[in-house]
Amino acid sequence: MKPRVTFVLEKASLTLAFVGKNYHILNQEKHAEFLRRKRMDPYKYRPDIVHEALVHIMYSRICMAGLVQAVFVRTDEGVLIKVDPHTRIPESLDEFCDMMSQLLQKLSTKAKGNRGKLLQVVKNPVIQYLPVNCVKIGLSSSSKKVIEPRDYLKTFSNDVNLVFVIGAMAHGKIDDENIDELISVSGYHLSARVCLRMIYESLAKKYEIW
């Protein structure tokens, strides 16, 4: 039996604000005038980063093969969201922001035809939802331990559940207090999307998913 993989996307920009006549997830491009008027730093409002990360995870080979146990998103305001791996993430950023806006107001989104919840706001800390037999691996360009993903993943036996923690923000670093090991997959600063692709493609090879 193959182990399960969990992803934790930290400090995602999913700020809900009342703009015009409705609540919206703030976006530096779409709400530039609002942000200027409120004297808010536009570079902090990048929902596109977590959107790209989720799309790539959900359409990855390991997710389609059923190896992703869950994805957790923690916003920069500390809200923790659990994403079921069967969730269809809209490819359009506007549609994604609408979905997240509804979630943050209603606290959950149910699947059609059954009672299961595809998206739900859950209580912190995230560690309580992680598998008991797991290794928590943080990805950060600030780590001095630069690894080649395929070689690194070979060091883990196939009965170990892996948890990958990665930042979903434009600038800054993840909190490493609950991380077993902090690594970097490159000597350069890479986007969350690129880092995730390197990890899940290496996992697909490790578990022989073609």
PyMOL commands that place a pseudoatom at each C-alpha (Angstrom):
pseudoatom trace, name=CA, resn=MET, resi=1, chain=A, elem=C, hetatm=0, pos=[0.000, 0.000, 0.000]
pseudoatom trace, name=CA, resn=LYS, resi=2, chain=A, elem=C, hetatm=0, pos=[1.416, 3.347, -1.039]
pseudoatom trace, name=CA, resn=PRO, resi=3, chain=A, elem=C, hetatm=0, pos=[1.545, 6.173, 1.532]
pseudoatom trace, name=CA, resn=ARG, resi=4, chain=A, elem=C, hetatm=0, pos=[-0.460, 9.348, 1.230]
pseudoatom trace, name=CA, resn=VAL, resi=5, chain=A, elem=C, hetatm=0, pos=[0.886, 12.830, 0.571]
pseudoatom trace, name=CA, resn=THR, resi=6, chain=A, elem=C, hetatm=0, pos=[-0.382, 16.030, 2.197]
pseudoatom trace, name=CA, resn=PHE, resi=7, chain=A, elem=C, hetatm=0, pos=[0.341, 19.587, 1.081]
pseudoatom trace, name=CA, resn=VAL, resi=8, chain=A, elem=C, hetatm=0, pos=[0.150, 22.661, 3.324]
pseudoatom trace, name=CA, resn=LEU, resi=9, chain=A, elem=C, hetatm=0, pos=[0.140, 26.041, 1.567]
pseudoatom trace, name=CA, resn=GLU, resi=10, chain=A, elem=C, hetatm=0, pos=[1.126, 28.733, 4.046]
pseudoatom trace, name=CA, resn=LYS, resi=11, chain=A, elem=C, hetatm=0, pos=[0.350, 32.464, 4.236]
pseudoatom trace, name=CA, resn=ALA, resi=12, chain=A, elem=C, hetatm=0, pos=[-1.963, 32.482, 1.223]
pseudoatom trace, name=CA, resn=SER, resi=13, chain=A, elem=C, hetatm=0, pos=[-3.431, 35.848, 0.284]
pseudoatom trace, name=CA, resn=LEU, resi=14, chain=A, elem=C, hetatm=0, pos=[-7.196, 35.330, 0.570]
pseudoatom trace, name=CA, resn=THR, resi=15, chain=A, elem=C, hetatm=0, pos=[-8.326, 38.574, 2.169]
pseudoatom trace, name=CA, resn=LEU, resi=16, chain=A, elem=C, hetatm=0, pos=[-12.079, 39.110, 2.154]
pseudoatom trace, name=CA, resn=ALA, resi=17, chain=A, elem=C, hetatm=0, pos=[-13.239, 42.732, 1.878]
pseudoatom trace, name=CA, resn=PHE, resi=18, chain=A, elem=C, hetatm=0, pos=[-16.436, 44.600, 1.063]
pseudoatom trace, name=CA, resn=VAL, resi=19, chain=A, elem=C, hetatm=0, pos=[-15.802, 46.320, -2.272]
pseudoatom trace, name=CA, resn=GLY, resi=20, chain=A, elem=C, hetatm=0, pos=[-18.639, 48.088, -4.051]
pseudoatom trace, name=CA, resn=LYS, resi=21, chain=A, elem=C, hetatm=0, pos=[-21.788, 46.156, -3.183]
pseudoatom trace, name=CA, resn=ASN, resi=22, chain=A, elem=C, hetatm=0, pos=[-20.312, 42.728, -2.452]
pseudoatom trace, name=CA, resn=TYR, resi=23, chain=A, elem=C, hetatm=0, pos=[-17.560, 40.866, -0.651]
pseudoatom trace, name=CA, resn=HIS, resi=24, chain=A, elem=C, hetatm=0, pos=[-14.524, 40.016, -2.755]
pseudoatom trace, name=CA, resn=ILE, resi=25, chain=A, elem=C, hetatm=0, pos=[-11.122, 38.378, -2.357]
pseudoatom trace, name=CA, resn=LEU, resi=26, chain=A, elem=C, hetatm=0, pos=[-8.715, 41.283, -2.769]
pseudoatom trace, name=CA, resn=ASN, resi=27, chain=A, elem=C, hetatm=0, pos=[-6.576, 41.135, -5.902]
pseudoatom trace, name=CA, resn=GLN, resi=28, chain=A, elem=C, hetatm=0, pos=[-3.798, 43.635, -6.631]
pseudoatom trace, name=CA, resn=GLU, resi=29, chain=A, elem=C, hetatm=0, pos=[-4.886, 44.048, -10.249]
pseudoatom trace, name=CA, resn=LYS, resi=30, chain=A, elem=C, hetatm=0, pos=[-8.658, 43.930, -9.989]
pseudoatom trace, name=CA, resn=HIS, resi=31, chain=A, elem=C, hetatm=0, pos=[-8.884, 46.086, -6.857]
pseudoatom trace, name=CA, resn=ALA, resi=32, chain=A, elem=C, hetatm=0, pos=[-5.953, 48.443, -7.461]
pseudoatom trace, name=CA, resn=GLU, resi=33, chain=A, elem=C, hetatm=0, pos=[-8.052, 51.583, -6.917]
pseudoatom trace, name=CA, resn=PHE, resi=34, chain=A, elem=C, hetatm=0, pos=[-9.589, 50.226, -3.697]
pseudoatom trace, name=CA, resn=LEU, resi=35, chain=A, elem=C, hetatm=0, pos=[-6.151, 49.316, -2.335]
pseudoatom trace, name=CA, resn=ARG, resi=36, chain=A, elem=C, hetatm=0, pos=[-4.745, 52.747, -3.191]
pseudoatom trace, name=CA, resn=ARG, resi=37, chain=A, elem=C, hetatm=0, pos=[-7.688, 54.455, -1.534]
pseudoatom trace, name=CA, resn=LYS, resi=38, chain=A, elem=C, hetatm=0, pos=[-7.235, 52.397, 1.627]
pseudoatom trace, name=CA, resn=ARG, resi=39, chain=A, elem=C, hetatm=0, pos=[-3.430, 52.850, 1.508]
pseudoatom trace, name=CA, resn=MET, resi=40, chain=A, elem=C, hetatm=0, pos=[-2.899, 49.090, 1.455]
pseudoatom trace, name=CA, resn=ASP, resi=41, chain=A, elem=C, hetatm=0, pos=[0.208, 47.501, -0.058]
pseudoatom trace, name=CA, resn=PRO, resi=42, chain=A, elem=C, hetatm=0, pos=[-0.977, 45.978, -3.378]
pseudoatom trace, name=CA, resn=TYR, resi=43, chain=A, elem=C, hetatm=0, pos=[1.893, 43.456, -3.470]
pseudoatom trace, name=CA, resn=LYS, resi=44, chain=A, elem=C, hetatm=0, pos=[0.418, 41.619, -0.474]
pseudoatom trace, name=CA, resn=TYR, resi=45, chain=A, elem=C, hetatm=0, pos=[-2.798, 40.748, -2.300]
pseudoatom trace, name=CA, resn=ARG, resi=46, chain=A, elem=C, hetatm=0, pos=[-1.817, 37.896, -4.620]
pseudoatom trace, name=CA, resn=PRO, resi=47, chain=A, elem=C, hetatm=0, pos=[-4.538, 35.200, -4.643]
pseudoatom trace, name=CA, resn=ASP, resi=48, chain=A, elem=C, hetatm=0, pos=[-3.122, 34.062, -7.988]
pseudoatom trace, name=CA, resn=ILE, resi=49, chain=A, elem=C, hetatm=0, pos=[-0.242, 32.339, -6.171]
pseudoatom trace, name=CA, resn=VAL, resi=50, chain=A, elem=C, hetatm=0, pos=[-2.398, 29.956, -4.122]
pseudoatom trace, name=CA, resn=HIS, resi=51, chain=A, elem=C, hetatm=0, pos=[-4.741, 29.532, -7.097]
pseudoatom trace, name=CA, resn=GLU, resi=52, chain=A, elem=C, hetatm=0, pos=[-1.903, 28.334, -9.355]
pseudoatom trace, name=CA, resn=ALA, resi=53, chain=A, elem=C, hetatm=0, pos=[-0.584, 26.055, -6.618]
pseudoatom trace, name=CA, resn=LEU, resi=54, chain=A, elem=C, hetatm=0, pos=[-3.963, 24.380, -6.066]
pseudoatom trace, name=CA, resn=VAL, resi=55, chain=A, elem=C, hetatm=0, pos=[-4.612, 23.916, -9.781]
pseudoatom trace, name=CA, resn=HIS, resi=56, chain=A, elem=C, hetatm=0, pos=[-1.236, 22.218, -10.227]
pseudoatom trace, name=CA, resn=ILE, resi=57, chain=A, elem=C, hetatm=0, pos=[-1.711, 19.920, -7.233]
pseudoatom trace, name=CA, resn=MET, resi=58, chain=A, elem=C, hetatm=0, pos=[-5.238, 18.855, -8.209]
pseudoatom trace, name=CA, resn=TYR, resi=59, chain=A, elem=C, hetatm=0, pos=[-4.264, 18.082, -11.805]
pseudoatom trace, name=CA, resn=SER, resi=60, chain=A, elem=C, hetatm=0, pos=[-1.047, 16.274, -10.885]
pseudoatom trace, name=CA, resn=ARG, resi=61, chain=A, elem=C, hetatm=0, pos=[-0.564, 12.568, -11.544]
pseudoatom trace, name=CA, resn=ILE, resi=62, chain=A, elem=C, hetatm=0, pos=[-0.253, 11.762, -7.841]
pseudoatom trace, name=CA, resn=CYS, resi=63, chain=A, elem=C, hetatm=0, pos=[-3.577, 13.445, -7.098]
pseudoatom trace, name=CA, resn=MET, resi=64, chain=A, elem=C, hetatm=0, pos=[-5.375, 11.709, -9.953]
pseudoatom trace, name=CA, resn=ALA, resi=65, chain=A, elem=C, hetatm=0, pos=[-3.897, 8.403, -8.731]
pseudoatom trace, name=CA, resn=GLY, resi=66, chain=A, elem=C, hetatm=0, pos=[-5.411, 8.983, -5.286]
pseudoatom trace, name=CA, resn=LEU, resi=67, chain=A, elem=C, hetatm=0, pos=[-2.166, 9.557, -3.373]
pseudoatom trace, name=CA, resn=VAL, resi=68, chain=A, elem=C, hetatm=0, pos=[-3.003, 13.045, -2.107]
pseudoatom trace, name=CA, resn=GLN, resi=69, chain=A, elem=C, hetatm=0, pos=[-4.721, 12.753, 1.258]
pseudoatom trace, name=CA, resn=ALA, resi=70, chain=A, elem=C, hetatm=0, pos=[-5.554, 16.436, 1.674]
pseudoatom trace, name=CA, resn=VAL, resi=71, chain=A, elem=C, hetatm=0, pos=[-4.438, 19.956, 0.936]
pseudoatom trace, name=CA, resn=PHE, resi=72, chain=A, elem=C, hetatm=0, pos=[-4.519, 22.612, 3.632]
pseudoatom trace, name=CA, resn=VAL, resi=73, chain=A, elem=C, hetatm=0, pos=[-4.385, 26.334, 2.978]
pseudoatom trace, name=CA, resn=ARG, resi=74, chain=A, elem=C, hetatm=0, pos=[-3.581, 28.746, 5.789]
pseudoatom trace, name=CA, resn=THR, resi=75, chain=A, elem=C, hetatm=0, pos=[-4.229, 32.357, 4.924]
pseudoatom trace, name=CA, resn=ASP, resi=76, chain=A, elem=C, hetatm=0, pos=[-2.006, 35.232, 5.955]
pseudoatom trace, name=CA, resn=GLU, resi=77, chain=A, elem=C, hetatm=0, pos=[-4.755, 36.095, 8.464]
pseudoatom trace, name=CA, resn=GLY, resi=78, chain=A, elem=C, hetatm=0, pos=[-4.494, 32.652, 10.064]
pseudoatom trace, name=CA, resn=VAL, resi=79, chain=A, elem=C, hetatm=0, pos=[-7.648, 31.039, 8.641]
pseudoatom trace, name=CA, resn=LEU, resi=80, chain=A, elem=C, hetatm=0, pos=[-7.137, 27.325, 7.973]
pseudoatom trace, name=CA, resn=ILE, resi=81, chain=A, elem=C, hetatm=0, pos=[-8.922, 25.740, 4.993]
pseudoatom trace, name=CA, resn=LYS, resi=82, chain=A, elem=C, hetatm=0, pos=[-9.088, 22.027, 4.247]
pseudoatom trace, name=CA, resn=VAL, resi=83, chain=A, elem=C, hetatm=0, pos=[-9.359, 21.181, 0.544]
pseudoatom trace, name=CA, resn=ASP, resi=84, chain=A, elem=C, hetatm=0, pos=[-10.577, 17.731, -0.465]
pseudoatom trace, name=CA, resn=PRO, resi=85, chain=A, elem=C, hetatm=0, pos=[-8.389, 16.280, -3.266]
pseudoatom trace, name=CA, resn=HIS, resi=86, chain=A, elem=C, hetatm=0, pos=[-11.534, 15.684, -5.352]
pseudoatom trace, name=CA, resn=THR, resi=87, chain=A, elem=C, hetatm=0, pos=[-12.293, 19.405, -5.471]
pseudoatom trace, name=CA, resn=ARG, resi=88, chain=A, elem=C, hetatm=0, pos=[-12.360, 20.911, -8.952]
pseudoatom trace, name=CA, resn=ILE, resi=89, chain=A, elem=C, hetatm=0, pos=[-10.422, 24.146, -8.744]
pseudoatom trace, name=CA, resn=PRO, resi=90, chain=A, elem=C, hetatm=0, pos=[-11.612, 26.664, -11.375]
pseudoatom trace, name=CA, resn=GLU, resi=91, chain=A, elem=C, hetatm=0, pos=[-8.946, 27.525, -13.932]
pseudoatom trace, name=CA, resn=SER, resi=92, chain=A, elem=C, hetatm=0, pos=[-10.143, 31.133, -13.982]
pseudoatom trace, name=CA, resn=LEU, resi=93, chain=A, elem=C, hetatm=0, pos=[-8.739, 33.300, -11.176]
pseudoatom trace, name=CA, resn=ASP, resi=94, chain=A, elem=C, hetatm=0, pos=[-11.994, 35.281, -10.960]
pseudoatom trace, name=CA, resn=GLU, resi=95, chain=A, elem=C, hetatm=0, pos=[-14.028, 32.087, -10.518]
pseudoatom trace, name=CA, resn=PHE, resi=96, chain=A, elem=C, hetatm=0, pos=[-11.557, 30.832, -7.923]
pseudoatom trace, name=CA, resn=CYS, resi=97, chain=A, elem=C, hetatm=0, pos=[-11.806, 34.081, -5.955]
pseudoatom trace, name=CA, resn=ASP, resi=98, chain=A, elem=C, hetatm=0, pos=[-15.608, 33.883, -6.075]
pseudoatom trace, name=CA, resn=MET, resi=99, chain=A, elem=C, hetatm=0, pos=[-15.418, 30.326, -4.723]
pseudoatom trace, name=CA, resn=MET, resi=100, chain=A, elem=C, hetatm=0, pos=[-13.076, 31.365, -1.910]
pseudoatom trace, name=CA, resn=SER, resi=101, chain=A, elem=C, hetatm=0, pos=[-15.242, 34.381, -1.085]
pseudoatom trace, name=CA, resn=GLN, resi=102, chain=A, elem=C, hetatm=0, pos=[-18.287, 32.143, -0.652]
pseudoatom trace, name=CA, resn=LEU, resi=103, chain=A, elem=C, hetatm=0, pos=[-16.275, 29.656, 1.399]
pseudoatom trace, name=CA, resn=LEU, resi=104, chain=A, elem=C, hetatm=0, pos=[-14.989, 32.277, 3.837]
pseudoatom trace, name=CA, resn=GLN, resi=105, chain=A, elem=C, hetatm=0, pos=[-18.536, 33.542, 4.355]
pseudoatom trace, name=CA, resn=LYS, resi=106, chain=A, elem=C, hetatm=0, pos=[-20.303, 30.152, 4.585]
pseudoatom trace, name=CA, resn=LEU, resi=107, chain=A, elem=C, hetatm=0, pos=[-17.341, 28.208, 6.090]
pseudoatom trace, name=CA, resn=SER, resi=108, chain=A, elem=C, hetatm=0, pos=[-17.883, 25.137, 3.883]
pseudoatom trace, name=CA, resn=THR, resi=109, chain=A, elem=C, hetatm=0, pos=[-18.720, 24.031, 0.351]
pseudoatom trace, name=CA, resn=LYS, resi=110, chain=A, elem=C, hetatm=0, pos=[-20.516, 20.713, -0.130]
pseudoatom trace, name=CA, resn=ALA, resi=111, chain=A, elem=C, hetatm=0, pos=[-20.208, 18.325, -3.036]
pseudoatom trace, name=CA, resn=LYS, resi=112, chain=A, elem=C, hetatm=0, pos=[-23.279, 17.843, -5.212]
pseudoatom trace, name=CA, resn=GLY, resi=113, chain=A, elem=C, hetatm=0, pos=[-25.227, 14.644, -4.647]
pseudoatom trace, name=CA, resn=ASN, resi=114, chain=A, elem=C, hetatm=0, pos=[-23.742, 13.782, -1.256]
pseudoatom trace, name=CA, resn=ARG, resi=115, chain=A, elem=C, hetatm=0, pos=[-23.011, 15.242, 2.139]
pseudoatom trace, name=CA, resn=GLY, resi=116, chain=A, elem=C, hetatm=0, pos=[-19.263, 15.427, 1.779]
pseudoatom trace, name=CA, resn=LYS, resi=117, chain=A, elem=C, hetatm=0, pos=[-17.529, 18.781, 2.095]
pseudoatom trace, name=CA, resn=LEU, resi=118, chain=A, elem=C, hetatm=0, pos=[-15.101, 19.695, -0.656]
pseudoatom trace, name=CA, resn=LEU, resi=119, chain=A, elem=C, hetatm=0, pos=[-13.886, 22.839, 1.082]
pseudoatom trace, name=CA, resn=GLN, resi=120, chain=A, elem=C, hetatm=0, pos=[-14.194, 23.760, 4.729]
pseudoatom trace, name=CA, resn=VAL, resi=121, chain=A, elem=C, hetatm=0, pos=[-12.760, 26.181, 7.239]
pseudoatom trace, name=CA, resn=VAL, resi=122, chain=A, elem=C, hetatm=0, pos=[-11.321, 24.141, 10.122]
pseudoatom trace, name=CA, resn=LYS, resi=123, chain=A, elem=C, hetatm=0, pos=[-9.729, 24.905, 13.468]
pseudoatom trace, name=CA, resn=ASN, resi=124, chain=A, elem=C, hetatm=0, pos=[-5.998, 25.448, 13.874]
pseudoatom trace, name=CA, resn=PRO, resi=125, chain=A, elem=C, hetatm=0, pos=[-3.433, 24.000, 14.292]
pseudoatom trace, name=CA, resn=VAL, resi=126, chain=A, elem=C, hetatm=0, pos=[-2.973, 22.014, 11.106]
pseudoatom trace, name=CA, resn=ILE, resi=127, chain=A, elem=C, hetatm=0, pos=[-0.803, 19.420, 12.858]
pseudoatom trace, name=CA, resn=GLN, resi=128, chain=A, elem=C, hetatm=0, pos=[-3.890, 17.781, 14.415]
pseudoatom trace, name=CA, resn=TYR, resi=129, chain=A, elem=C, hetatm=0, pos=[-5.090, 16.709, 10.935]
pseudoatom trace, name=CA, resn=LEU, resi=130, chain=A, elem=C, hetatm=0, pos=[-1.809, 15.222, 9.744]
pseudoatom trace, name=CA, resn=PRO, resi=131, chain=A, elem=C, hetatm=0, pos=[-1.072, 11.466, 9.676]
pseudoatom trace, name=CA, resn=VAL, resi=132, chain=A, elem=C, hetatm=0, pos=[0.633, 10.090, 12.799]
pseudoatom trace, name=CA, resn=ASN, resi=133, chain=A, elem=C, hetatm=0, pos=[3.424, 8.440, 10.829]
pseudoatom trace, name=CA, resn=CYS, resi=134, chain=A, elem=C, hetatm=0, pos=[4.516, 11.424, 8.754]
pseudoatom trace, name=CA, resn=VAL, resi=135, chain=A, elem=C, hetatm=0, pos=[7.543, 13.553, 8.026]
pseudoatom trace, name=CA, resn=LYS, resi=136, chain=A, elem=C, hetatm=0, pos=[6.869, 17.283, 7.715]
pseudoatom trace, name=CA, resn=ILE, resi=137, chain=A, elem=C, hetatm=0, pos=[9.104, 18.856, 5.081]
pseudoatom trace, name=CA, resn=GLY, resi=138, chain=A, elem=C, hetatm=0, pos=[9.262, 22.604, 4.580]
pseudoatom trace, name=CA, resn=LEU, resi=139, chain=A, elem=C, hetatm=0, pos=[10.336, 24.136, 1.280]
pseudoatom trace, name=CA, resn=SER, resi=140, chain=A, elem=C, hetatm=0, pos=[12.135, 27.461, 1.383]
pseudoatom trace, name=CA, resn=SER, resi=141, chain=A, elem=C, hetatm=0, pos=[14.748, 29.190, -0.739]
pseudoatom trace, name=CA, resn=SER, resi=142, chain=A, elem=C, hetatm=0, pos=[16.341, 30.364, 2.534]
pseudoatom trace, name=CA, resn=SER, resi=143, chain=A, elem=C, hetatm=0, pos=[17.279, 26.805, 3.512]
pseudoatom trace, name=CA, resn=LYS, resi=144, chain=A, elem=C, hetatm=0, pos=[20.962, 25.956, 3.341]
pseudoatom trace, name=CA, resn=LYS, resi=145, chain=A, elem=C, hetatm=0, pos=[20.079, 22.351, 2.512]
pseudoatom trace, name=CA, resn=VAL, resi=146, chain=A, elem=C, hetatm=0, pos=[19.699, 22.360, -1.273]
pseudoatom trace, name=CA, resn=ILE, resi=147, chain=A, elem=C, hetatm=0, pos=[18.562, 18.977, -2.571]
pseudoatom trace, name=CA, resn=GLU, resi=148, chain=A, elem=C, hetatm=0, pos=[17.702, 17.216, -5.809]
pseudoatom trace, name=CA, resn=PRO, resi=149, chain=A, elem=C, hetatm=0, pos=[14.060, 16.128, -5.264]
pseudoatom trace, name=CA, resn=ARG, resi=150, chain=A, elem=C, hetatm=0, pos=[14.312, 12.625, -6.769]
pseudoatom trace, name=CA, resn=ASP, resi=151, chain=A, elem=C, hetatm=0, pos=[17.419, 11.707, -4.780]
pseudoatom trace, name=CA, resn=TYR, resi=152, chain=A, elem=C, hetatm=0, pos=[16.012, 13.228, -1.600]
pseudoatom trace, name=CA, resn=LEU, resi=153, chain=A, elem=C, hetatm=0, pos=[12.702, 11.357, -1.816]
pseudoatom trace, name=CA, resn=LYS, resi=154, chain=A, elem=C, hetatm=0, pos=[14.534, 8.061, -2.300]
pseudoatom trace, name=CA, resn=THR, resi=155, chain=A, elem=C, hetatm=0, pos=[15.769, 8.363, 1.303]
pseudoatom trace, name=CA, resn=PHE, resi=156, chain=A, elem=C, hetatm=0, pos=[12.231, 7.772, 2.604]
pseudoatom trace, name=CA, resn=SER, resi=157, chain=A, elem=C, hetatm=0, pos=[10.743, 4.294, 2.758]
pseudoatom trace, name=CA, resn=ASN, resi=158, chain=A, elem=C, hetatm=0, pos=[7.405, 3.760, 1.035]
pseudoatom trace, name=CA, resn=ASP, resi=159, chain=A, elem=C, hetatm=0, pos=[5.516, 3.399, 4.315]
pseudoatom trace, name=CA, resn=VAL, resi=160, chain=A, elem=C, hetatm=0, pos=[6.209, 6.995, 5.362]
pseudoatom trace, name=CA, resn=ASN, resi=161, chain=A, elem=C, hetatm=0, pos=[3.518, 9.619, 4.825]
pseudoatom trace, name=CA, resn=LEU, resi=162, chain=A, elem=C, hetatm=0, pos=[5.046, 12.852, 3.548]
pseudoatom trace, name=CA, resn=VAL, resi=163, chain=A, elem=C, hetatm=0, pos=[3.779, 16.347, 4.325]
pseudoatom trace, name=CA, resn=PHE, resi=164, chain=A, elem=C, hetatm=0, pos=[5.100, 19.255, 2.254]
pseudoatom trace, name=CA, resn=VAL, resi=165, chain=A, elem=C, hetatm=0, pos=[4.792, 22.789, 3.601]
pseudoatom trace, name=CA, resn=ILE, resi=166, chain=A, elem=C, hetatm=0, pos=[5.316, 25.602, 1.106]
pseudoatom trace, name=CA, resn=GLY, resi=167, chain=A, elem=C, hetatm=0, pos=[4.707, 29.336, 1.121]
pseudoatom trace, name=CA, resn=ALA, resi=168, chain=A, elem=C, hetatm=0, pos=[1.920, 30.704, -1.068]
pseudoatom trace, name=CA, resn=MET, resi=169, chain=A, elem=C, hetatm=0, pos=[2.935, 34.343, -0.713]
pseudoatom trace, name=CA, resn=ALA, resi=170, chain=A, elem=C, hetatm=0, pos=[4.965, 36.710, -2.879]
pseudoatom trace, name=CA, resn=HIS, resi=171, chain=A, elem=C, hetatm=0, pos=[7.532, 37.514, -0.180]
pseudoatom trace, name=CA, resn=GLY, resi=172, chain=A, elem=C, hetatm=0, pos=[8.486, 36.178, 3.228]
pseudoatom trace, name=CA, resn=LYS, resi=173, chain=A, elem=C, hetatm=0, pos=[9.092, 32.708, 4.615]
pseudoatom trace, name=CA, resn=ILE, resi=174, chain=A, elem=C, hetatm=0, pos=[7.087, 29.928, 6.193]
pseudoatom trace, name=CA, resn=ASP, resi=175, chain=A, elem=C, hetatm=0, pos=[6.942, 29.232, 9.926]
pseudoatom trace, name=CA, resn=ASP, resi=176, chain=A, elem=C, hetatm=0, pos=[9.154, 26.245, 10.632]
pseudoatom trace, name=CA, resn=GLU, resi=177, chain=A, elem=C, hetatm=0, pos=[8.203, 25.450, 14.243]
pseudoatom trace, name=CA, resn=ASN, resi=178, chain=A, elem=C, hetatm=0, pos=[6.299, 22.262, 13.313]
pseudoatom trace, name=CA, resn=ILE, resi=179, chain=A, elem=C, hetatm=0, pos=[8.589, 21.214, 10.459]
pseudoatom trace, name=CA, resn=ASP, resi=180, chain=A, elem=C, hetatm=0, pos=[10.937, 18.245, 10.757]
pseudoatom trace, name=CA, resn=GLU, resi=181, chain=A, elem=C, hetatm=0, pos=[13.251, 19.368, 7.971]
pseudoatom trace, name=CA, resn=LEU, resi=182, chain=A, elem=C, hetatm=0, pos=[13.628, 22.548, 5.919]
pseudoatom trace, name=CA, resn=ILE, resi=183, chain=A, elem=C, hetatm=0, pos=[14.917, 22.081, 2.371]
pseudoatom trace, name=CA, resn=SER, resi=184, chain=A, elem=C, hetatm=0, pos=[15.373, 23.994, -0.864]
pseudoatom trace, name=CA, resn=VAL, resi=185, chain=A, elem=C, hetatm=0, pos=[14.915, 22.459, -4.316]
pseudoatom trace, name=CA, resn=SER, resi=186, chain=A, elem=C, hetatm=0, pos=[17.041, 25.128, -6.010]
pseudoatom trace, name=CA, resn=GLY, resi=187, chain=A, elem=C, hetatm=0, pos=[19.718, 27.671, -5.291]
pseudoatom trace, name=CA, resn=TYR, resi=188, chain=A, elem=C, hetatm=0, pos=[17.395, 30.294, -6.757]
pseudoatom trace, name=CA, resn=HIS, resi=189, chain=A, elem=C, hetatm=0, pos=[14.085, 31.748, -5.624]
pseudoatom trace, name=CA, resn=LEU, resi=190, chain=A, elem=C, hetatm=0, pos=[11.324, 29.771, -7.366]
pseudoatom trace, name=CA, resn=SER, resi=191, chain=A, elem=C, hetatm=0, pos=[7.567, 30.251, -7.416]
pseudoatom trace, name=CA, resn=ALA, resi=192, chain=A, elem=C, hetatm=0, pos=[5.343, 27.952, -5.349]
pseudoatom trace, name=CA, resn=ARG, resi=193, chain=A, elem=C, hetatm=0, pos=[3.994, 26.474, -8.584]
pseudoatom trace, name=CA, resn=VAL, resi=194, chain=A, elem=C, hetatm=0, pos=[7.445, 25.493, -9.855]
pseudoatom trace, name=CA, resn=CYS, resi=195, chain=A, elem=C, hetatm=0, pos=[8.530, 24.046, -6.496]
pseudoatom trace, name=CA, resn=LEU, resi=196, chain=A, elem=C, hetatm=0, pos=[5.363, 21.980, -6.270]
pseudoatom trace, name=CA, resn=ARG, resi=197, chain=A, elem=C, hetatm=0, pos=[5.804, 20.648, -9.795]
pseudoatom trace, name=CA, resn=MET, resi=198, chain=A, elem=C, hetatm=0, pos=[9.332, 19.486, -8.969]
pseudoatom trace, name=CA, resn=ILE, resi=199, chain=A, elem=C, hetatm=0, pos=[8.022, 17.692, -5.886]
pseudoatom trace, name=CA, resn=TYR, resi=200, chain=A, elem=C, hetatm=0, pos=[4.950, 15.988, -7.318]
pseudoatom trace, name=CA, resn=GLU, resi=201, chain=A, elem=C, hetatm=0, pos=[6.744, 14.886, -10.498]
pseudoatom trace, name=CA, resn=SER, resi=202, chain=A, elem=C, hetatm=0, pos=[9.492, 13.351, -8.365]
pseudoatom trace, name=CA, resn=LEU, resi=203, chain=A, elem=C, hetatm=0, pos=[6.846, 11.658, -6.200]
pseudoatom trace, name=CA, resn=ALA, resi=204, chain=A, elem=C, hetatm=0, pos=[5.198, 10.216, -9.315]
pseudoatom trace, name=CA, resn=LYS, resi=205, chain=A, elem=C, hetatm=0, pos=[8.498, 8.624, -10.294]
pseudoatom trace, name=CA, resn=LYS, resi=206, chain=A, elem=C, hetatm=0, pos=[9.144, 7.376, -6.756]
pseudoatom trace, name=CA, resn=TYR, resi=207, chain=A, elem=C, hetatm=0, pos=[5.763, 5.642, -6.611]
pseudoatom trace, name=CA, resn=GLU, resi=208, chain=A, elem=C, hetatm=0, pos=[5.913, 4.576, -10.277]
pseudoatom trace, name=CA, resn=ILE, resi=209, chain=A, elem=C, hetatm=0, pos=[2.846, 6.480, -11.434]
pseudoatom trace, name=CA, resn=TRP, resi=210, chain=A, elem=C, hetatm=0, pos=[2.956, 6.864, -15.207]
for i in range(1, 210): cmd.bond("trace and resi %d" % i, "trace and resi %d" % (i + 1))
show_as sticks, trace
zoom trace
